[in-house]
Amino acid sequence: MEGRAIKIHAPESKKVTLKVIPGHFATSHSHINLYIDLATMRTRLSEASEAARVMSLHYVNNVVVDTIVCLDNCEVIGGFLAQELTAAGIRSMNAHQTMYIVTPEFNTNGQMVFRDGNQSTIYNKKVLLLVTSVTTGDTLRRSLECIKYYGGQVNGISAIFSALDKVEGMKVNSIFRKIDLPDYQSYDIGECPLCKSGQRLEAIVNGYGYMRL
């Protein structure tokens, strides 16, 4: 599958490259015709740090960020993003004037939760939500609801790729947008034209990667 990968450079940096694989894939909420492979960007030092630098350009120094909540194994990017934001003058109201970087858990019902030891990093904090990709926005909506439940206030949303400009009225700041992937399509599971044409699903995909079928 990787042999079909197409590389697309970010508009703001040629050092940030998106690997896109055409086909027929299932997410938890939709079917898509392009799988975005973000494994190396999440884990390779040079790519993660450059992705974080580009993300930081979307924020001005009057924004307050106390905590970065990372989904989809984005912790490496989250660490670099905290450094970039701090260097750019983004303020933190935490006692030690530094940002927290945390990841929620998902319980057996698929609900997002923060354990007792991490709840203090959310309660009364200004939160930046960091995700790999946004397709339908359903995961972001659940994340916003969860952070609100634990007493946090989301001040920004950052993604590597987003097919949506806004979710719940909040702007999604992304390195790559749908305009950068003009062939990208997301379909409701029951209305997928690829399924109707008899094209078999190749893999189940999410922010962590893919599982072949």
Buried (B, 14 or more C-beta within 10 A) or exposed (E): BEEEEEEBEBEBBEBBBBBBBBBBBBBBBBBBBBBBBBBEBBEEEEBBBBBBBBBBEBBEEEBBBBBBBBBBBBBBBBBBBBBBBBEBEBBBEBEEEEBBBBBBEEEEEEEBBBEEEBBBBBEEBBBBBBBBBBBBBBBBEBBBEBBEEBEBEBBBBBBBBBBBEEBEEBEBBBBBBBEBBEEBBBBEEEEBEBBEEEBEBBBBBBBEBBEEE
